[in-house]
Amino acid sequence: MSADHRRLGRELDLFDSDPLIGAGLPFWLPAGAAARHEVESYLYELERRAGYQHVYSPAMGKRRMYELSGHWRNFADDMFPPMRIGEDELVLRPSLCPHHALIFRSRGRSYRELPLRLAELGPMYRAERSGVLGGLSRVRSMQLNDAHILCAEDQASAEVAGVLDLMRQAHAALAMGPVSYQLSLRGPGKKYGGGDESWARAEALLREALGGEDYVEVPGEAAFYGPKIDVQVQDPSGREWTLATVQIDYHQPEQFELEYAEAGGGKARPVMVHRSLVGSMERLFGHLIEVHQGAFPVWYAPVQLAILPVGPDQDQAAREFASQAADLRVEIHYEGSLSARIRKNSKCPYIAVVGARDVSLRRRDGDQQVMSPAEVIESIRGLLWR
């Protein structure tokens, strides 16, 4: 039976929490931080190569900004209360999109710049109730892999299709895959921004981008500003939930009066495409821990190579071996019997047992062979994304 990520994450020293910090506010320990940093670096480079420009924006903003965006009207119950500083009311952000809208309008824009793809791994905050908090899956502070594409309407479908392709690449690299696609639409009993015409155009663009992909339409699950494609994954217990999403938004460009200069000299309103390839780092790793049971693929494993000298006479050889592998994440384990050290490192992709004459490389899948230190290092390097 699979282990819950909350238990396994603590057993493997990936993350923990403390009452003095508060519920829903986990901290990342060195092993978890190493794995997370590697995934963040991969996503940054994947986005850069796909034409994204990375930005940083503040983790808070004036209440007025969220009133304009529509978050305050539609999302206030899930936001932390405003902090009064002088004449201003500042709010911890529940979303990054208003900041990116203001980055777009920080100077004049031309049609030649479109599509403008702005990406950020940024913090956001949700005032979740204590009863729903749990591990990394439901938290109050999260780091979101987020991006917003500002483009002309006739570019939007191709941009969404490109996002879906990028999602497939990222999910394959993380050794997980989507189960299904969900087209989330408006439903009765909820308030939405924008008019029927813009919603119909947005829905048509998303359907076009999905192409021949099978999907299920789910009324009532749209964002308040636009319809979205939700990429569903399945946990080891068979439950489906949303990991990644891409949305089309006519509402916020209108609210923030975004515009660009057209080829003919006139002004036009861009379409905003919201997207997250893998969601928040917290929810992503809650899923990855359970999918892989802590035995991550070699490229983002916290320790890629565990070096075990057979005895004290091999300690110096082990240290020299580790120095040759300085670009890998390596640990040397001296204490305890050899069998106990091997068991302790069962989640590690590679274990190198340094003997008197040779190095025995043990793979996590049970394969074992004698190799030189240089051969060990080169074989692991061949599996890294960089």
C-alpha positions as a Markdown table, in Angstrom:
| # | Residue | x | y | z |
|---|---|---|---|---|
| 1 | Met | 0.0 | 0.0 | 0.0 |
| 2 | Ser | 1.4 | 3.4 | -0.9 |
| 3 | Ala | 2.5 | 5.8 | 1.8 |
| 4 | Asp | 0.9 | 9.1 | 2.4 |
| 5 | His | 3.2 | 12.0 | 1.4 |
| 6 | Arg | 2.9 | 13.5 | 4.8 |
| 7 | Arg | 4.4 | 10.5 | 6.5 |
| 8 | Leu | 6.9 | 9.7 | 3.8 |
| 9 | Gly | 8.0 | 13.3 | 3.4 |
| 10 | Arg | 8.9 | 13.5 | 7.1 |
| 11 | Glu | 10.6 | 10.0 | 7.1 |
| 12 | Leu | 12.8 | 11.0 | 4.2 |
| 13 | Asp | 13.5 | 14.5 | 5.7 |
| 14 | Leu | 12.0 | 16.3 | 2.7 |
| 15 | Phe | 9.8 | 18.7 | 4.7 |
| 16 | Asp | 8.3 | 19.4 | 8.1 |
| 17 | Ser | 6.3 | 21.9 | 10.1 |
| 18 | Asp | 6.3 | 23.6 | 13.5 |
| 19 | Pro | 3.4 | 25.0 | 15.6 |
| 20 | Leu | 5.4 | 28.2 | 16.1 |
| 21 | Ile | 5.3 | 28.8 | 12.3 |
| 22 | Gly | 1.7 | 27.8 | 12.0 |
| 23 | Ala | -0.6 | 25.3 | 10.3 |
| 24 | Gly | -0.4 | 25.1 | 6.5 |
| 25 | Leu | 3.1 | 26.6 | 6.5 |
| 26 | Pro | 5.5 | 23.7 | 6.0 |
| 27 | Phe | 9.2 | 24.3 | 5.6 |
| 28 | Trp | 11.5 | 22.5 | 3.2 |
| 29 | Leu | 14.5 | 20.5 | 4.6 |
| 30 | Pro | 17.8 | 20.2 | 2.7 |
| 31 | Ala | 16.8 | 17.0 | 0.9 |
| 32 | Gly | 13.4 | 18.4 | -0.2 |
| 33 | Ala | 14.9 | 21.7 | -1.1 |
| 34 | Ala | 17.5 | 20.0 | -3.3 |
| 35 | Ala | 14.9 | 18.1 | -5.2 |
| 36 | Arg | 12.7 | 21.2 | -5.5 |
| 37 | His | 15.5 | 23.4 | -6.7 |
| 38 | Glu | 16.4 | 21.0 | -9.5 |
| 39 | Val | 12.7 | 20.9 | -10.7 |
| 40 | Glu | 12.5 | 24.7 | -10.5 |
| 41 | Ser | 15.7 | 25.1 | -12.5 |
| 42 | Tyr | 14.4 | 22.6 | -15.2 |
| 43 | Leu | 11.1 | 24.5 | -15.5 |
| 44 | Tyr | 12.9 | 27.8 | -15.7 |
| 45 | Glu | 15.1 | 26.6 | -18.6 |
| 46 | Leu | 12.2 | 24.8 | -20.3 |
| 47 | Glu | 10.2 | 28.1 | -20.3 |
| 48 | Arg | 13.2 | 30.2 | -21.4 |
| 49 | Arg | 13.7 | 28.0 | -24.4 |
| 50 | Ala | 10.0 | 28.3 | -25.2 |
| 51 | Gly | 10.3 | 32.1 | -25.4 |
| 52 | Tyr | 9.2 | 33.1 | -21.9 |
| 53 | Gln | 10.7 | 36.1 | -20.1 |
| 54 | His | 11.0 | 35.7 | -16.3 |
| 55 | Val | 10.0 | 38.5 | -13.9 |
| 56 | Tyr | 9.8 | 39.1 | -10.2 |
| 57 | Ser | 6.9 | 40.9 | -8.6 |
| 58 | Pro | 5.9 | 41.7 | -5.0 |
| 59 | Ala | 4.0 | 39.2 | -2.9 |
| 60 | Met | 1.4 | 41.9 | -2.0 |
| 61 | Gly | -0.5 | 44.8 | -3.5 |
| 62 | Lys | -3.1 | 47.4 | -2.8 |
| 63 | Arg | -6.7 | 46.2 | -2.2 |
| 64 | Arg | -7.7 | 48.4 | -5.1 |
| 65 | Met | -5.7 | 46.3 | -7.5 |
| 66 | Tyr | -7.7 | 43.2 | -6.5 |
| 67 | Glu | -10.9 | 45.1 | -6.7 |
| 68 | Leu | -10.1 | 45.9 | -10.3 |
| 69 | Ser | -9.0 | 42.4 | -11.2 |
| 70 | Gly | -12.2 | 40.9 | -9.7 |
| 71 | His | -10.4 | 38.8 | -7.0 |
| 72 | Trp | -11.7 | 40.9 | -4.1 |
| 73 | Arg | -15.4 | 40.4 | -5.2 |
| 74 | Asn | -15.0 | 36.8 | -6.1 |
| 75 | Phe | -12.3 | 35.5 | -3.8 |
| 76 | Ala | -12.2 | 37.7 | -0.7 |
| 77 | Asp | -13.2 | 34.9 | 1.7 |
| 78 | Asp | -10.0 | 33.0 | 0.6 |
| 79 | Met | -7.7 | 36.0 | 1.0 |
| 80 | Phe | -5.9 | 37.2 | 4.1 |
| 81 | Pro | -7.3 | 40.4 | 5.6 |
| 82 | Pro | -5.9 | 43.8 | 4.4 |
| 83 | Met | -3.0 | 45.4 | 6.3 |
| 84 | Arg | -3.4 | 49.1 | 6.8 |
| 85 | Ile | -0.1 | 51.0 | 6.2 |
| 86 | Gly | -0.7 | 54.7 | 6.4 |
| 87 | Glu | -3.4 | 55.5 | 3.8 |
| 88 | Asp | -3.0 | 52.2 | 2.0 |
| 89 | Glu | -4.6 | 48.8 | 2.5 |
| 90 | Leu | -2.2 | 46.1 | 1.4 |
| 91 | Val | -3.2 | 42.5 | 0.7 |
| 92 | Leu | -1.1 | 39.3 | 0.4 |
| 93 | Arg | -1.8 | 38.2 | -3.1 |
| 94 | Pro | -3.9 | 35.1 | -3.9 |
| 95 | Ser | -2.8 | 35.2 | -7.5 |
| 96 | Leu | 0.0 | 36.6 | -9.7 |
| 97 | Cys | -2.1 | 37.7 | -12.7 |
| 98 | Pro | -2.8 | 41.4 | -11.7 |
| 99 | His | 0.9 | 42.0 | -11.2 |
| 100 | His | 1.7 | 40.6 | -14.6 |
| 101 | Ala | -1.1 | 42.8 | -16.2 |
| 102 | Leu | 0.6 | 45.8 | -14.7 |
| 103 | Ile | 4.0 | 44.7 | -15.9 |
| 104 | Phe | 2.5 | 44.6 | -19.4 |
| 105 | Arg | 1.1 | 48.1 | -19.2 |
| 106 | Ser | 4.3 | 49.5 | -17.6 |
| 107 | Arg | 5.2 | 50.9 | -21.0 |
| 108 | Gly | 3.8 | 51.1 | -24.5 |
| 109 | Arg | 3.5 | 47.8 | -26.3 |
| 110 | Ser | 3.6 | 47.1 | -30.1 |
| 111 | Tyr | 2.0 | 44.2 | -32.0 |
| 112 | Arg | 5.6 | 43.2 | -32.8 |
| 113 | Glu | 6.2 | 42.2 | -29.2 |
| 114 | Leu | 3.3 | 39.8 | -29.2 |
| 115 | Pro | 2.9 | 37.2 | -27.9 |
| 116 | Leu | 4.6 | 38.4 | -24.8 |
| 117 | Arg | 5.2 | 35.5 | -22.4 |
| 118 | Leu | 5.8 | 36.5 | -18.8 |
| 119 | Ala | 6.7 | 33.8 | -16.3 |
| 120 | Glu | 7.4 | 33.8 | -12.6 |
| 121 | Leu | 7.9 | 31.3 | -9.8 |
| 122 | Gly | 6.2 | 33.5 | -7.3 |
| 123 | Pro | 4.7 | 33.2 | -3.8 |
| 124 | Met | 0.9 | 33.5 | -3.2 |
| 125 | Tyr | -1.3 | 33.1 | -0.2 |
| 126 | Arg | -4.6 | 31.6 | 0.6 |
| 127 | Ala | -6.5 | 31.9 | 3.9 |
| 128 | Glu | -7.4 | 28.2 | 4.0 |
| 129 | Arg | -9.5 | 27.0 | 7.0 |
| 130 | Ser | -7.6 | 24.9 | 9.5 |
| 131 | Gly | -9.8 | 21.8 | 8.9 |
| 132 | Val | -8.7 | 21.5 | 5.2 |
| 133 | Leu | -5.0 | 21.9 | 5.6 |
| 134 | Gly | -2.8 | 18.9 | 5.1 |
| 135 | Gly | 0.9 | 18.2 | 4.3 |
| 136 | Leu | 1.9 | 19.9 | 1.1 |
| 137 | Ser | -1.4 | 19.4 | -0.7 |
| 138 | Arg | -3.4 | 22.1 | 1.0 |
| 139 | Val | -1.3 | 25.0 | 2.4 |
| 140 | Arg | -1.6 | 28.7 | 3.1 |
| 141 | Ser | 1.7 | 29.8 | 1.5 |
| 142 | Met | 2.8 | 28.4 | -1.9 |
| 143 | Gln | 5.2 | 29.0 | -4.7 |
| 144 | Leu | 3.4 | 28.9 | -8.0 |
| 145 | Asn | 4.9 | 28.0 | -11.3 |
| 146 | Asp | 2.9 | 30.7 | -13.2 |
| 147 | Ala | 2.9 | 32.5 | -16.5 |
| 148 | His | 0.7 | 34.9 | -18.4 |
| 149 | Ile | 0.8 | 35.3 | -22.2 |
| 150 | Leu | -0.4 | 38.6 | -23.6 |
| 151 | Cys | -1.3 | 38.1 | -27.3 |
| 152 | Ala | -3.6 | 39.1 | -30.1 |
| 153 | Glu | -6.8 | 37.1 | -30.3 |
| 154 | Asp | -5.7 | 35.3 | -33.5 |
| 155 | Gln | -2.6 | 34.0 | -31.7 |
| 156 | Ala | -4.4 | 32.7 | -28.6 |
| 157 | Ser | -5.3 | 29.2 | -29.8 |
| 158 | Ala | -1.8 | 28.5 | -31.0 |
| 159 | Glu | -0.4 | 29.8 | -27.7 |
| 160 | Val | -2.7 | 27.5 | -25.7 |
| 161 | Ala | -1.7 | 24.5 | -27.9 |
| 162 | Gly | 1.9 | 25.4 | -27.2 |
| 163 | Val | 1.2 | 25.5 | -23.5 |
| 164 | Leu | -0.3 | 22.0 | -23.6 |
| 165 | Asp | 2.7 | 20.7 | -25.5 |
| 166 | Leu | 5.0 | 22.3 | -22.8 |
| 167 | Met | 3.0 | 20.6 | -20.1 |
| 168 | Arg | 3.4 | 17.2 | -21.8 |
| 169 | Gln | 7.2 | 17.7 | -21.9 |
| 170 | Ala | 7.4 | 18.7 | -18.2 |
| 171 | His | 5.1 | 15.9 | -17.0 |
| 172 | Ala | 7.1 | 13.3 | -19.0 |
| 173 | Ala | 10.4 | 14.6 | -17.5 |
| 174 | Leu | 8.9 | 14.3 | -14.0 |
| 175 | Ala | 7.9 | 10.7 | -14.7 |
| 176 | Met | 4.2 | 11.3 | -14.4 |
| 177 | Gly | 1.5 | 11.9 | -16.9 |
| 178 | Pro | -2.0 | 13.3 | -17.3 |
| 179 | Val | -5.0 | 11.1 | -16.8 |
| 180 | Ser | -7.5 | 13.3 | -18.6 |
| 181 | Tyr | -8.3 | 16.8 | -19.8 |
| 182 | Gln | -11.2 | 18.8 | -18.4 |
| 183 | Leu | -12.8 | 21.8 | -20.1 |
| 184 | Ser | -14.1 | 23.9 | -17.2 |
| 185 | Leu | -17.0 | 26.2 | -18.1 |
| 186 | Arg | -19.4 | 28.6 | -16.5 |
| 187 | Gly | -22.2 | 27.2 | -14.4 |
| 188 | Pro | -25.4 | 28.5 | -12.7 |
| 189 | Gly | -25.3 | 30.3 | -9.3 |
| 190 | Lys | -21.9 | 31.9 | -9.7 |
| 191 | Lys | -20.7 | 35.4 | -10.8 |
| 192 | Tyr | -18.4 | 35.7 | -13.7 |
| 193 | Gly | -16.6 | 38.7 | -15.3 |
| 194 | Gly | -17.1 | 39.7 | -18.9 |
| 195 | Gly | -20.0 | 39.2 | -21.3 |
| 196 | Asp | -21.4 | 36.2 | -23.1 |
| 197 | Glu | -19.7 | 37.1 | -26.4 |
| 198 | Ser | -16.2 | 37.1 | -24.9 |
| 199 | Trp | -16.9 | 33.9 | -23.0 |
| 200 | Ala | -18.1 | 32.2 | -26.2 |
| 201 | Arg | -14.9 | 33.3 | -28.0 |
| 202 | Ala | -12.7 | 32.0 | -25.2 |
| 203 | Glu | -14.4 | 28.6 | -25.1 |
| 204 | Ala | -14.1 | 28.3 | -28.9 |
| 205 | Leu | -10.3 | 29.0 | -28.7 |
| 206 | Leu | -9.8 | 26.4 | -26.0 |
| 207 | Arg | -11.7 | 23.8 | -27.9 |
| 208 | Glu | -9.6 | 24.6 | -31.0 |
| 209 | Ala | -6.4 | 24.3 | -29.0 |
| 210 | Leu | -7.4 | 20.9 | -27.6 |
| 211 | Gly | -7.6 | 19.5 | -31.2 |
| 212 | Gly | -8.1 | 15.8 | -31.2 |
| 213 | Glu | -7.5 | 15.4 | -27.5 |
| 214 | Asp | -10.4 | 13.7 | -25.5 |
| 215 | Tyr | -11.8 | 15.9 | -22.8 |
| 216 | Val | -14.8 | 16.3 | -20.5 |
| 217 | Glu | -16.8 | 19.5 | -20.2 |
| 218 | Val | -17.5 | 20.5 | -16.6 |
| 219 | Pro | -19.9 | 23.4 | -16.0 |
| 220 | Gly | -19.3 | 25.5 | -12.9 |
| 221 | Glu | -15.5 | 25.0 | -12.7 |
| 222 | Ala | -14.4 | 28.0 | -14.8 |
| 223 | Ala | -12.4 | 30.8 | -13.2 |
| 224 | Phe | -14.4 | 33.9 | -12.6 |
| 225 | Tyr | -12.6 | 35.6 | -15.5 |
| 226 | Gly | -12.7 | 32.9 | -18.1 |
| 227 | Pro | -12.9 | 29.2 | -19.1 |
| 228 | Lys | -10.0 | 26.9 | -18.6 |
| 229 | Ile | -8.4 | 23.6 | -19.5 |
| 230 | Asp | -7.6 | 21.6 | -16.4 |
| 231 | Val | -5.1 | 18.8 | -16.7 |
| 232 | Gln | -6.1 | 16.0 | -14.3 |
| 233 | Val | -3.7 | 13.6 | -12.7 |
| 234 | Gln | -4.4 | 10.5 | -10.5 |
| 235 | Asp | -2.9 | 9.8 | -7.1 |
| 236 | Pro | -1.9 | 6.2 | -6.1 |
| 237 | Ser | -5.4 | 5.8 | -4.5 |
| 238 | Gly | -7.1 | 6.5 | -7.8 |
| 239 | Arg | -8.3 | 10.0 | -6.9 |
| 240 | Glu | -8.2 | 12.6 | -9.7 |
| 241 | Trp | -7.3 | 16.2 | -9.1 |
| 242 | Thr | -6.0 | 19.2 | -11.1 |
| 243 | Leu | -2.3 | 19.7 | -11.4 |
| 244 | Ala | -1.9 | 22.1 | -14.4 |
| 245 | Thr | -4.2 | 24.6 | -16.0 |
| 246 | Val | -4.4 | 27.0 | -18.9 |
| 247 | Gln | -7.1 | 29.7 | -19.1 |
| 248 | Ile | -8.2 | 32.4 | -21.6 |
| 249 | Asp | -9.1 | 35.7 | -20.1 |
| 250 | Tyr | -10.7 | 38.7 | -21.8 |
| 251 | His | -11.9 | 40.2 | -18.5 |
| 252 | Gln | -8.6 | 41.4 | -16.8 |
| 253 | Pro | -7.2 | 43.1 | -20.0 |
| 254 | Glu | -10.4 | 45.1 | -20.1 |
| 255 | Gln | -10.3 | 45.9 | -16.3 |
| 256 | Phe | -6.7 | 47.1 | -16.4 |
| 257 | Glu | -7.1 | 48.8 | -19.8 |
| 258 | Leu | -4.3 | 46.9 | -21.4 |
| 259 | Glu | -3.6 | 47.8 | -25.0 |
| 260 | Tyr | -1.0 | 47.6 | -27.8 |
| 261 | Ala | -0.3 | 49.4 | -31.0 |
| 262 | Glu | -1.6 | 47.6 | -34.1 |
| 263 | Ala | 0.3 | 47.5 | -37.5 |
| 264 | Gly | -2.1 | 50.1 | -38.8 |
| 265 | Gly | -1.5 | 52.5 | -36.0 |
| 266 | Gly | -4.6 | 51.9 | -34.0 |
| 267 | Lys | -5.0 | 50.4 | -30.5 |
| 268 | Ala | -6.1 | 46.9 | -29.6 |
| 269 | Arg | -6.8 | 45.0 | -26.5 |
| 270 | Pro | -4.7 | 41.8 | -25.9 |
| 271 | Val | -6.0 | 38.5 | -24.7 |
| 272 | Met | -4.5 | 37.1 | -21.5 |
| 273 | Val | -3.6 | 33.4 | -21.4 |
| 274 | His | -3.0 | 32.2 | -17.8 |
| 275 | Arg | -1.0 | 29.0 | -17.4 |
| 276 | Ser | 0.8 | 26.8 | -14.9 |
| 277 | Leu | 2.7 | 23.8 | -16.2 |
| 278 | Val | 2.8 | 22.0 | -12.8 |
| 279 | Gly | 0.9 | 24.1 | -10.3 |
| 280 | Ser | 2.5 | 25.0 | -7.0 |
| 281 | Met | 5.7 | 23.4 | -5.8 |
| 282 | Glu | 4.0 | 22.3 | -2.7 |
| 283 | Arg | 1.1 | 20.4 | -4.4 |
| 284 | Leu | 3.4 | 19.1 | -7.1 |
| 285 | Phe | 5.8 | 17.5 | -4.6 |
| 286 | Gly | 3.0 | 16.1 | -2.5 |
| 287 | His | 1.9 | 14.3 | -5.7 |
| 288 | Leu | 5.5 | 13.3 | -6.7 |
| 289 | Ile | 6.3 | 11.9 | -3.3 |
| 290 | Glu | 3.3 | 9.6 | -3.5 |
| 291 | Val | 3.7 | 8.6 | -7.1 |
| 292 | His | 7.4 | 7.7 | -6.7 |
| 293 | Gln | 7.2 | 6.7 | -3.0 |
| 294 | Gly | 10.2 | 9.0 | -2.4 |
| 295 | Ala | 12.3 | 7.2 | -5.0 |
| 296 | Phe | 12.6 | 10.1 | -7.4 |
| 297 | Pro | 14.0 | 9.9 | -10.9 |
| 298 | Val | 17.8 | 10.4 | -10.8 |
| 299 | Trp | 17.8 | 14.0 | -12.2 |
| 300 | Tyr | 15.9 | 15.4 | -9.2 |
| 301 | Ala | 16.7 | 12.9 | -6.5 |
| 302 | Pro | 17.9 | 14.7 | -3.4 |
| 303 | Val | 21.0 | 12.4 | -3.4 |
| 304 | Gln | 21.9 | 10.9 | -6.7 |
| 305 | Leu | 24.9 | 8.8 | -5.6 |
| 306 | Ala | 25.5 | 7.3 | -2.2 |
| 307 | Ile | 29.1 | 6.2 | -1.7 |
| 308 | Leu | 29.7 | 3.4 | 0.9 |
| 309 | Pro | 33.3 | 2.5 | 1.7 |
| 310 | Val | 33.5 | -1.1 | 2.8 |
| 311 | Gly | 35.7 | -0.2 | 5.7 |
| 312 | Pro | 38.0 | 2.5 | 7.2 |
| 313 | Asp | 40.7 | 1.5 | 4.7 |
| 314 | Gln | 38.5 | 2.7 | 1.9 |
| 315 | Asp | 37.5 | 6.1 | 3.5 |
| 316 | Gln | 40.1 | 8.1 | 1.6 |
| 317 | Ala | 39.2 | 6.4 | -1.7 |
| 318 | Ala | 35.5 | 7.3 | -1.1 |
| 319 | Arg | 36.4 | 10.9 | -0.4 |
| 320 | Glu | 38.4 | 11.1 | -3.6 |
| 321 | Phe | 35.5 | 9.5 | -5.5 |
| 322 | Ala | 33.1 | 12.1 | -4.1 |
| 323 | Ser | 35.4 | 15.0 | -5.1 |
| 324 | Gln | 35.4 | 13.7 | -8.7 |
| 325 | Ala | 31.6 | 13.8 | -8.7 |
| 326 | Ala | 31.3 | 17.3 | -7.3 |
| 327 | Asp | 28.7 | 18.2 | -10.0 |
| 328 | Leu | 26.4 | 15.5 | -8.7 |
| 329 | Arg | 24.5 | 15.3 | -5.4 |
| 330 | Val | 26.7 | 12.9 | -3.5 |
| 331 | Glu | 26.8 | 11.6 | 0.1 |
| 332 | Ile | 29.3 | 9.4 | 1.8 |
| 333 | His | 28.0 | 7.0 | 4.5 |
| 334 | Tyr | 30.6 | 5.6 | 6.9 |
| 335 | Glu | 28.6 | 4.4 | 9.9 |
| 336 | Gly | 27.0 | 1.1 | 10.4 |
| 337 | Ser | 27.2 | -2.3 | 8.7 |
| 338 | Leu | 27.4 | -2.3 | 4.9 |
| 339 | Ser | 24.0 | -4.0 | 4.7 |
| 340 | Ala | 22.4 | -1.4 | 7.0 |
| 341 | Arg | 23.8 | 1.4 | 4.9 |
| 342 | Ile | 22.5 | -0.1 | 1.7 |
| 343 | Arg | 19.0 | -0.4 | 3.2 |
| 344 | Lys | 19.2 | 3.2 | 4.5 |
| 345 | Asn | 19.8 | 4.4 | 0.9 |
| 346 | Ser | 17.2 | 2.2 | -0.8 |
| 347 | Lys | 15.5 | 5.3 | -2.3 |
| 348 | Cys | 18.8 | 6.6 | -3.8 |
| 349 | Pro | 19.1 | 5.9 | -7.5 |
| 350 | Tyr | 22.8 | 4.8 | -7.3 |
| 351 | Ile | 24.8 | 3.2 | -4.5 |
| 352 | Ala | 28.6 | 2.9 | -5.0 |
| 353 | Val | 30.3 | 0.3 | -2.7 |
| 354 | Val | 34.0 | 1.1 | -2.6 |
| 355 | Gly | 36.0 | -2.0 | -2.0 |
| 356 | Ala | 39.7 | -2.7 | -1.8 |
| 357 | Arg | 40.1 | -3.2 | -5.5 |
| 358 | Asp | 37.0 | -2.0 | -7.3 |
| 359 | Val | 33.7 | -0.1 | -7.1 |
| 360 | Ser | 30.4 | -2.0 | -7.2 |
| 361 | Leu | 27.6 | 0.1 | -8.6 |
| 362 | Arg | 24.1 | -0.9 | -7.4 |
| 363 | Arg | 21.1 | 0.6 | -9.2 |
| 364 | Arg | 17.8 | 1.1 | -7.5 |
| 365 | Asp | 16.2 | -1.5 | -9.9 |
| 366 | Gly | 18.6 | -4.2 | -8.5 |
| 367 | Asp | 21.1 | -4.2 | -11.3 |
| 368 | Gln | 24.7 | -4.4 | -10.1 |
| 369 | Gln | 28.1 | -4.2 | -11.9 |
| 370 | Val | 31.7 | -3.3 | -11.3 |
| 371 | Met | 32.8 | 0.0 | -12.7 |
| 372 | Ser | 35.5 | 2.6 | -12.3 |
| 373 | Pro | 34.6 | 5.9 | -10.5 |
| 374 | Ala | 34.9 | 7.7 | -13.8 |
| 375 | Glu | 32.4 | 5.3 | -15.5 |
| 376 | Val | 30.0 | 5.6 | -12.6 |
| 377 | Ile | 30.0 | 9.4 | -12.8 |
| 378 | Glu | 29.6 | 9.5 | -16.5 |
| 379 | Ser | 26.7 | 7.0 | -16.5 |
| 380 | Ile | 24.8 | 9.2 | -14.0 |
| 381 | Arg | 25.6 | 12.4 | -15.9 |
| 382 | Gly | 24.0 | 11.0 | -19.0 |
| 383 | Leu | 20.6 | 10.9 | -17.2 |
| 384 | Leu | 20.6 | 14.5 | -16.1 |
| 385 | Trp | 18.5 | 17.2 | -17.9 |
| 386 | Arg | 21.3 | 19.8 | -18.1 |
